[in-house]
Amino acid sequence: MIAFYLSLAALGAAGAALIRELAAAQAKQRAAMRPVRVRSTDRGSSRDARRG
């Protein structure tokens, strides 16, 4: 009987780890779809520099 409960606990831990991995993968995917702001380090390439 103890072995049954231990196996249930092991299954629960494995399930929790799997859910955590899936959540991390989903978060990475969402972050990859988010638009990234590109900051220009070169001042000469800014919009204001081209106007004048």
KEKE-3310 file (N, C-alpha, C; in steps of 0.2 Angstrom, whole numbers, plus 5000, padded with zeros to 4 digits):
npx = (5004:5010:5019:5011:5006:5018:5021:5011:5014:5026:5022:5014:5023:5031:5021:5019:5032:5032:5022:5027:5038:5031:5025:5036:5041:5030:5030:5042:5040:5030:5037:5046:5037:5034:5035:5051:5060:5071:5086:5094:5112:5120:5121:5120:5111:5098:5081:5080:5092:5093:5084:5089)
npy = (4994:5006:5008:5010:5023:5030:5029:5036:5049:5051:5051:5063:5072:5071:5075:5089:5094:5092:5101:5113:5114:5115:5127:5136:5134:5140:5153:5157:5156:5166:5177:5178:5181:5194:5211:5219:5232:5242:5250:5264:5266:5274:5291:5298:5292:5294:5300:5314:5319:5317:5327:5340)
npz = (5000:5004:4994:4983:4986:4986:4973:4967:4972:4966:4952:4953:4956:4944:4935:4939:4936:4922:4918:4923:4914:4902:4903:4904:4891:4884:4889:4883:4870:4869:4872:4861:4851:4854:4850:4847:4854:4845:4849:4843:4842:4835:4833:4822:4813:4817:4817:4818:4814:4801:4796:4796)
capx = (5000:5014:5022:5006:5006:5024:5021:5006:5018:5031:5018:5012:5029:5033:5016:5021:5038:5030:5018:5032:5042:5027:5023:5042:5041:5025:5033:5048:5036:5026:5042:5048:5032:5033:5040:5057:5062:5078:5088:5100:5117:5123:5116:5119:5106:5092:5077:5081:5099:5092:5080:5092)
capy = (5000:5012:5008:5014:5030:5033:5030:5042:5055:5052:5053:5070:5077:5071:5079:5096:5096:5093:5107:5119:5114:5118:5134:5139:5134:5144:5160:5159:5157:5172:5182:5178:5185:5201:5216:5221:5239:5243:5257:5266:5268:5279:5297:5301:5288:5296:5304:5321:5320:5317:5332:5346)
capz = (5000:5004:4987:4979:4988:4984:4965:4966:4973:4960:4946:4954:4955:4937:4931:4940:4932:4915:4918:4923:4907:4896:4905:4902:4884:4882:4890:4878:4863:4869:4872:4855:4847:4857:4846:4851:4852:4843:4850:4839:4846:4831:4833:4815:4810:4820:4812:4818:4811:4793:4794:4795)
cpx = (5004:5017:5017:5006:5012:5024:5016:5010:5023:5027:5016:5018:5031:5028:5018:5027:5036:5026:5022:5036:5037:5025:5030:5042:5036:5027:5038:5045:5033:5031:5045:5043:5031:5038:5045:5059:5070:5081:5094:5106:5121:5118:5115:5113:5099:5088:5078:5087:5098:5088:5084:5098)
cpy = (5006:5013:5012:5021:5034:5034:5035:5048:5056:5054:5061:5074:5077:5076:5087:5098:5097:5099:5113:5120:5117:5125:5138:5140:5139:5152:5162:5160:5164:5178:5183:5182:5192:5206:5218:5228:5239:5250:5258:5269:5274:5285:5300:5297:5289:5300:5311:5323:5321:5323:5338:5347)
cpz = (5000:4997:4982:4980:4985:4976:4963:4967:4968:4954:4947:4953:4948:4933:4933:4936:4925:4914:4918:4917:4902:4897:4903:4895:4881:4883:4885:4872:4863:4869:4865:4850:4849:4852:4850:4849:4850:4844:4846:4843:4842:4831:4826:4811:4813:4815:4812:4815:4803:4791:4792:4791)
residu = (MET:ILE:ALA:PHE:TYR:LEU:SER:LEU:ALA:ALA:LEU:GLY:ALA:ALA:GLY:ALA:ALA:LEU:ILE:ARG:GLU:LEU:ALA:ALA:ALA:GLN:ALA:LYS:GLN:ARG:ALA:ALA:MET:ARG:PRO:VAL:ARG:VAL:ARG:SER:THR:ASP:ARG:GLY:SER:SER:ARG:ASP:ALA:ARG:ARG:GLY)
# end
